């Protein structure tokens, strides 16, 4: 009876409000490339394509390199929640895909599964498939799997993914053909051509800091609007103020009964409450020296 009670208590610990995500290292493609170069002669611990069991502390997340979705978009919370519950009912999930870098493994595909393990307080090893290709191949494989994932990428994510692929090349030396880029991201031929033309102009104009530009920022720079470049924070604040004004004019008292407000928002859009909670949730900066009680650097 005592064992059954402990099992019940453990399952109740998983809640939608308790979603946890592994902390992002913040590393760039250049950072990963440097680590691979520094360890070029090191022998592989595992055979390519092998299904291995990894400790959570040895798995890293670098969203700038391998996560093509906007990490702030969270209809994924329900997905993570269901998978976290599944770990308690059936054990480990399907293997994630990882790339070995030095003595760690970076997630290429399986970010939501890793979050589910974290949310469930998983104590065991995590099954993973070891990727054997180059960093460029790994980046494209991560995108390929994202576009085929059950959680579809948004139009904005697809646009930025196309732009990031274009920026991986140099004018006249594109690593992917137009057809390959379209297959990976779902972008139109005209979009790919416009982005290639923009990237070529940015290079020929010797602009500074072009590698970090979003597609919208690149357009603004080419239009000579560097001083008036799109400011997403200001745009969001302006739109939010307009919405607040509309709510006030309609005399909708959202704050008097938070429970009614929450239910109403859920009726309008079932995923909105989860998105709002994720937006307000503080995210910790990555600290490789910091470990929790499970000796996990998350």
C-alpha positions as CSV (number, residue, x, y, z in Angstrom):
1,X,0.0,0.0,0.0
2,X,2.9,2.4,0.9
3,X,4.5,1.7,-2.5
4,X,1.3,2.4,-4.3
5,X,0.8,5.7,-2.4
6,X,4.4,6.8,-3.3
7,X,3.7,6.1,-7.0
8,X,0.5,8.1,-6.9
9,X,2.3,11.0,-5.2
10,X,5.0,10.9,-7.8
11,X,2.6,11.1,-10.7
12,X,0.7,14.0,-9.2
13,X,3.9,16.0,-9.2
14,X,3.6,16.5,-13.0
15,X,1.4,19.5,-13.7
16,X,1.0,21.9,-16.6
17,X,2.1,24.7,-14.4
18,X,5.3,22.8,-13.7
19,X,6.8,22.5,-17.2
20,X,10.6,22.7,-17.1
21,X,12.9,23.2,-20.0
22,X,16.7,22.5,-20.1
23,X,18.6,25.7,-20.0
24,X,20.0,26.9,-23.4
25,X,23.9,27.2,-23.5
26,X,23.5,30.2,-25.9
27,X,26.2,28.8,-28.1
28,X,26.4,29.8,-31.8
29,X,27.4,27.7,-34.8
30,X,30.9,29.2,-34.5
31,X,31.2,28.1,-30.9
32,X,30.2,24.5,-31.8
33,X,32.6,24.5,-34.8
34,X,35.5,25.6,-32.6
35,X,34.8,22.8,-30.1
36,X,34.7,20.3,-32.9
37,X,38.0,21.6,-34.3
38,X,39.7,21.5,-30.9
39,X,38.7,17.8,-30.5
40,X,39.1,16.7,-34.1
41,X,41.5,14.0,-33.3
42,X,39.6,12.5,-30.3
43,X,38.3,9.0,-30.7
44,X,34.5,8.6,-30.8
45,X,32.9,7.1,-27.6
46,X,30.0,5.6,-29.5
47,X,29.5,4.3,-33.1
48,X,27.6,6.5,-35.5
49,X,23.9,5.7,-35.5
50,X,24.1,3.7,-32.3
51,X,21.4,3.9,-29.8
52,X,23.1,4.8,-26.5
53,X,22.0,5.7,-23.0
54,X,23.1,9.1,-21.8
55,X,23.0,10.8,-18.5
56,X,21.0,14.1,-18.5
57,X,24.1,16.0,-17.2
58,X,25.9,15.1,-20.5
59,X,23.2,16.5,-22.8
60,X,23.3,20.1,-24.0
61,X,20.9,22.4,-25.7
62,X,22.0,25.1,-28.2
63,X,18.9,26.6,-29.7
64,X,20.8,29.0,-32.0
65,X,22.3,26.0,-33.8
66,X,19.8,23.1,-33.7
67,X,16.4,24.5,-32.6
68,X,14.6,26.0,-35.6
69,X,11.4,26.9,-33.7
70,X,10.9,30.0,-31.7
71,X,11.4,28.9,-28.1
72,X,8.8,31.4,-26.9
73,X,6.0,29.7,-28.9
74,X,4.3,27.3,-26.5
75,X,1.4,25.3,-27.7
76,X,4.3,22.8,-27.0
77,X,3.5,23.0,-23.2
78,X,0.7,20.5,-23.5
79,X,2.9,18.3,-25.7
80,X,5.6,18.3,-23.0
81,X,3.1,17.7,-20.3
82,X,1.7,14.6,-22.0
83,X,5.1,13.2,-22.7
84,X,6.2,13.8,-19.1
85,X,3.2,11.8,-17.9
86,X,4.1,9.1,-20.4
87,X,7.5,8.6,-18.9
88,X,5.9,7.8,-15.5
89,X,3.5,5.3,-17.2
90,X,5.7,3.6,-19.8
91,X,9.3,4.6,-19.1
92,X,11.7,6.2,-21.5
93,X,10.5,7.9,-24.7
94,X,11.7,7.4,-28.2
95,X,15.4,8.2,-28.6
96,X,16.4,11.8,-29.2
97,X,19.0,12.6,-31.9
98,X,22.3,14.0,-30.6
99,X,25.6,15.2,-32.0
100,X,28.8,14.4,-30.1
101,X,30.8,17.6,-29.4
102,X,33.9,17.1,-27.2
103,X,32.7,15.1,-24.2
104,X,29.1,16.3,-24.4
105,X,26.1,15.6,-26.7
106,X,24.0,18.4,-28.3
107,X,20.3,17.8,-29.0
108,X,19.5,18.0,-32.7
109,X,16.0,16.6,-32.5
110,X,14.1,15.9,-29.3
111,X,14.0,19.2,-27.4
112,X,10.4,18.6,-26.2
113,X,11.3,15.1,-25.1
114,X,14.2,16.4,-23.1
115,X,11.9,19.0,-21.5
116,X,9.5,16.1,-20.7
117,X,12.3,14.2,-18.9
118,X,13.2,17.4,-17.0
119,X,9.5,18.1,-16.1
120,X,9.0,14.5,-14.9
121,X,12.1,14.5,-12.7
122,X,13.5,11.6,-14.7
123,X,16.3,9.8,-12.8
124,X,17.4,7.2,-15.4
125,X,19.5,7.4,-18.6
126,X,18.1,8.9,-21.7
127,X,18.1,6.8,-25.0
128,X,19.7,8.7,-27.9
129,X,20.8,8.1,-31.4
130,X,24.3,9.4,-32.2
131,X,24.6,11.5,-35.4
132,X,27.7,10.9,-37.5
133,X,27.7,13.8,-40.0
134,X,29.4,17.1,-40.1
135,X,28.1,20.2,-38.3
136,X,26.6,21.6,-41.5
137,X,24.9,18.3,-42.1
138,X,23.6,18.2,-38.5
139,X,22.1,21.7,-38.8
140,X,20.2,20.7,-41.9
141,X,19.1,17.4,-40.4
142,X,17.8,19.3,-37.4
143,X,15.8,21.6,-39.7
144,X,14.5,18.6,-41.7
145,X,13.2,16.9,-38.6
146,X,11.6,20.1,-37.3
147,X,9.6,20.6,-40.5
148,X,8.3,17.1,-40.3
149,X,7.6,17.2,-36.6
150,X,4.0,16.8,-35.3
151,X,4.2,20.4,-34.0
152,X,4.2,22.5,-37.2
153,X,6.5,25.5,-37.6
154,X,4.9,28.9,-37.9
155,X,5.2,31.0,-41.0
156,X,7.5,33.3,-39.2
157,X,9.7,30.4,-38.1
158,X,9.8,29.0,-41.6
159,X,10.8,32.5,-43.0
160,X,13.6,32.9,-40.5
161,X,14.7,29.3,-41.1
162,X,15.0,30.1,-44.8
163,X,17.0,33.2,-44.1
164,X,19.3,31.4,-41.7
165,X,20.0,28.8,-44.3
166,X,20.8,31.5,-46.9
167,X,23.2,33.1,-44.4
168,X,25.2,29.9,-44.0
169,X,26.4,30.4,-47.6
170,X,28.4,33.1,-49.4
171,X,27.2,34.9,-52.6
172,X,27.5,32.4,-55.4
173,X,28.5,29.6,-53.0
174,X,25.2,28.4,-51.6
175,X,25.5,25.1,-49.7
176,X,22.0,24.3,-50.6
177,X,20.2,24.6,-54.0
178,X,17.0,26.5,-54.2
179,X,15.1,23.3,-54.5
180,X,16.8,21.9,-51.4
181,X,16.1,25.0,-49.4
182,X,12.5,24.9,-50.4
183,X,12.3,21.3,-49.4
184,X,13.8,22.0,-46.0
185,X,11.7,25.1,-45.1
186,X,8.7,25.1,-47.4
187,X,9.6,28.6,-48.7
188,X,8.7,29.7,-52.2
189,X,11.2,30.0,-55.0
190,X,10.7,33.8,-55.1
191,X,11.4,34.1,-51.3
192,X,14.7,32.2,-51.6
193,X,15.8,34.3,-54.5
194,X,15.0,37.5,-52.7
195,X,16.9,36.4,-49.7
196,X,19.9,35.4,-51.7
197,X,19.9,38.7,-53.5
198,X,19.6,40.5,-50.1
199,X,22.5,38.5,-48.6
200,X,24.6,39.3,-51.7
201,X,23.9,43.1,-51.4
202,X,24.7,43.0,-47.7
203,X,28.1,41.4,-48.4
204,X,28.9,43.7,-51.3
205,X,28.0,46.7,-49.2
206,X,30.4,45.7,-46.4
207,X,27.7,46.2,-43.8
208,X,28.7,45.3,-40.2
209,X,27.0,42.8,-38.0
210,X,25.1,41.2,-40.8
211,X,25.4,37.6,-39.5
212,X,23.0,38.4,-36.6
213,X,20.4,40.2,-38.7
214,X,16.9,38.8,-38.9
215,X,15.2,38.9,-42.3
216,X,13.1,41.9,-41.3
217,X,16.2,43.7,-40.0
218,X,18.1,42.9,-43.2
219,X,15.4,44.5,-45.3
220,X,15.4,47.6,-43.1
221,X,19.2,47.9,-43.4
222,X,19.1,47.6,-47.2
223,X,16.4,50.2,-47.4
224,X,18.7,52.6,-45.6
225,X,16.7,52.6,-42.5
226,X,19.4,51.6,-40.0
227,X,18.4,54.5,-37.7
228,X,14.7,53.5,-38.0
229,X,15.2,49.8,-38.2
230,X,12.3,47.7,-37.0
231,X,12.1,47.6,-33.2
232,X,10.1,44.6,-32.2
233,X,9.9,45.6,-28.6
234,X,8.4,49.0,-29.4
235,X,6.1,47.5,-31.9
236,X,4.8,45.0,-29.4
237,X,4.4,47.7,-26.8
238,X,2.4,49.9,-29.2
239,X,0.1,47.0,-30.2
240,X,-0.3,46.0,-26.5
241,X,-1.3,49.6,-25.6
242,X,-3.8,49.7,-28.4
243,X,-5.3,46.4,-27.1
244,X,-5.4,47.8,-23.6
245,X,-7.2,50.9,-24.8
246,X,-9.8,48.8,-26.7
247,X,-10.4,46.7,-23.5
248,X,-10.8,49.8,-21.4
249,X,-13.2,51.4,-23.9
250,X,-15.3,48.2,-23.9
251,X,-15.3,48.4,-20.0
252,X,-14.2,44.8,-19.7
253,X,-13.0,44.3,-16.1
254,X,-10.5,41.6,-16.6
255,X,-8.7,42.0,-13.2
256,X,-11.8,41.8,-10.9
257,X,-12.1,38.0,-11.2
258,X,-8.9,36.4,-12.5
259,X,-10.6,32.9,-12.7
260,X,-13.4,34.1,-14.9
261,X,-10.9,36.0,-17.1
262,X,-8.7,32.9,-17.4
263,X,-11.7,30.8,-18.4
264,X,-12.8,33.4,-20.9
265,X,-9.4,33.5,-22.5
266,X,-9.3,29.7,-22.7
267,X,-12.7,29.8,-24.5
268,X,-11.4,32.3,-27.0
269,X,-8.1,30.3,-27.6
270,X,-7.4,27.1,-25.6
271,X,-3.6,27.6,-26.0
272,X,-3.5,31.2,-24.9
273,X,-3.3,30.7,-21.1
274,X,-0.3,28.4,-21.5
275,X,1.4,30.9,-23.9
276,X,0.8,33.7,-21.4
277,X,2.3,31.7,-18.5
278,X,5.4,30.8,-20.6
279,X,5.8,34.5,-21.6
280,X,5.9,35.5,-17.9
281,X,8.1,32.6,-16.8
282,X,11.6,33.9,-16.1
283,X,14.4,32.0,-17.9
284,X,17.7,31.4,-16.2
285,X,21.0,32.1,-18.0
286,X,23.1,29.0,-18.7
287,X,25.9,28.4,-16.1
288,X,28.0,25.2,-16.8
289,X,29.3,25.3,-13.2
290,X,25.8,25.2,-11.7
291,X,24.3,21.8,-10.9
292,X,21.1,20.9,-9.0
293,X,20.5,18.2,-6.5
294,X,20.5,15.6,-9.4
295,X,23.9,16.8,-10.6
296,X,22.3,18.1,-13.8
297,X,23.6,21.3,-15.4
298,X,20.1,22.6,-16.1
